[in-house]
Amino acid sequence: MKLMKLIRYIPVMATLLWLSSCKEDMDYKTPAGGDGSVPQVVSNVTVENLAGKARITYKLPNDKNLLYVKAVYKNSAGAMAETKSSYYKDTLTVEGFADTLEHDISLYSVSRSEVLSQPVVVKVRPLEAPFKKVFKTISVINAFGGYNLTASNPTRDNVAIIVMKRNAFNQFEVDNFKSIYTRTDDIVSKIRGLDTTTHEYAVYVKDKWGNNSDTLMVNVKPIYEAKLDPSKFRGFVLPGDAPQVTNGARLEYAWDGNLGWPYTSFTAQVTGGTNPHIITFDTGVEAKISRIWIRPFPEGTRFYYLSTMRRFEIYGSTNPSLNGALDGSWTLMGSYEVKKPSGLPYGTDNAEDQATAAAGFSWEVDLNAPKVRYIRIRCLENWAGGTAQSINELEVYGSTL
């Protein structure tokens, strides 16, 4: 009977023993440094001032309770900010400054119990903030059917170029379709589809801390663009221009409106030599050229093949030298390279490659180029590695006004 009573109490005793062991474990896992002692301060502090920020380097205290170092400061807007760096590092960066004034930074060592040391105050003087540099480089110029906005962001910081237009209440509001959010170094935004009336925009730059630049007011008056009349085009073969192949192709077929063979301009690699092959034609009018649309000639279903131009140049002139030289009578209006969307090996085009090339490529001309009448296309390299060129069809766009 006594034995049965003892068995009955065994579960109770086991539970008491388990609770006792748990209490011991919980005591053991209490964080080190829980004594609330004040950590030692950082030392040997140095400052490197950077664009809109400063990098602070220091020597960590020899304190086993140290968990991280914290910098506390006021940003340019007067708001309090802080940056933390773990005890594995000896540096931290304070950011978000919109000015180049001197700022006090308070450095604290922080223990595992979140106890702060006495502050070590250092002074930083940030260099000009990236968003201000970007703003200074903004350029907006009229383009065909719109405008081109360019800017430089050499430190590749996250910036937003905000474009605002007037709404129905004659107030400026952000145009999200024209605004740019980027961290690229060379910023380019080409807006098209505008009519030729004057458009007023307000442009400014902001960073991720909410700092804003001044506002640039711009008036954009897009240039009228039209397709030049191909019925006025004619071949204008100069000395040194590459000959066409002799089995049907002709230079004039490049603007006849027909696709496929033989309605193609196709120079002969062998008789044309190894130098870049050139073709020349007269558009019949003086015009400021905006772009030239070129559809390559496909070999079967392969567009990026044989004599399709891969790298080439376009020149323009109003009064070309008749000796055929690419001398001062010609202006280089653009250098171009065709890239296959898929990146597949030579001789292999997928459906996307074929659709892209079949739609033709629009090659924009330098907006600073003068009006021209005569155009030369110079093939530096085709997809077979030679210099011959083939053009199934081309169209020229611009303004004669």
Salt bridges, closest charged atoms under 4 A:
ASP27 OD2 - LYS23 NZ 3.58
GLU48 OE1 - ARG55 NH1 2.67
GLU82 OE1 - LYS70 NZ 3.95
GLU82 OE2 - LYS84 NZ 3.94
ASP99 OD1 - HIS103 NE2 2.76
GLU102 OE2 - ARG125 NH2 3.93
ASP104 OD1 - LYS123 NZ 2.66
GLU128 OE2 - LYS136 NZ 2.54
ASP175 OD2 - LYS165 NZ 3.54
ASP175 OD2 - LYS178 NZ 2.98
ASP185 OD1 - ARG156 NH1 3.42
ASP195 OD1 - HIS199 NE2 2.99
GLU200 OE1 - ARG166 NE 2.89
GLU225 OE2 - ARG291 NE 3.09
ASP241 OD1 - ARG376 NH2 2.55
GLU252 OE1 - ARG250 NH2 3.63
ASP282 OD2 - ARG234 NE 3.38
ASP282 OD1 - ARG373 NE 2.80
GLU313 OE1 - ARG378 NH1 2.89
ASP349 OD1 - LYS340 NZ 3.32
GLU364 OE1 - LYS190 NZ 2.92
GLU364 OE1 - ARG192 NH2 3.77
GLU381 OE1 - ARG311 NE 3.01
GLU395 OE2 - LYS227 NZ 3.40
